[in-house]
Amino acid sequence: MDTASAKSELRKIINSQRPQSSIGLFEQLQRLAKKTDATKIASYSPLENEPDLKSFNDWAAESSSLYFPRVVHDKLEFAQEPLRAGKFKIMEPTGSAILSSDLDLILVPALAADFLGNRLGKGKGFYDRWLENVASTNIFAVVFDSEVLELVPNDPHDKKVNGIVTPTRLIAI
């Protein structure tokens, strides 16, 4: 099976098993933010079937500077609130954009991630294109526990993460 087919099949399987419990995720994310001394955090507004970041985002907005992604043409950028529904019906910020080099911690959505830092996204490549120019060592995929796999199908253009956060653990890569 080629990589594109393997990714497509894995996306179907994972989406059929979502959502799962996010209990404990807030504590893991809070622990990560404190461990990295993050004052400028890139997060995202989760969709209904994604791990629930709402409590963490509320906490981070009070204790740090919190940034959310938005799509501008075919590129991703991060900015602060207020949020409004964007192109893909995802809540997007309306504030001024921040340089990726100014972010201390970057949380990225994923359908799966592995111990080598490979992450399976939704297939549109927004995060992969954005991560091409990000030098941070604090890029973490957020997934449910069952979505940490031995190996995620990947292509050379797929950008790796430095860690994984689940409701029960932090995994450094």
Secondary structure, DSSP 8 states (H G I E B T S, - for coil): --HHHHHHHHHHHHHHT-----TTHHHHHHHHHHHTT-SEEE-----TTS---HHHHHHHHHHSEEEEEEEETTEEEEE-S-EEE-TTS-EEE-S-EE-GGG-SEEEEE-SEEETTS-EE--SS-HHHHHHTT---S-EEEE--GGGEES-----TT----SEEE-SS-EEE-
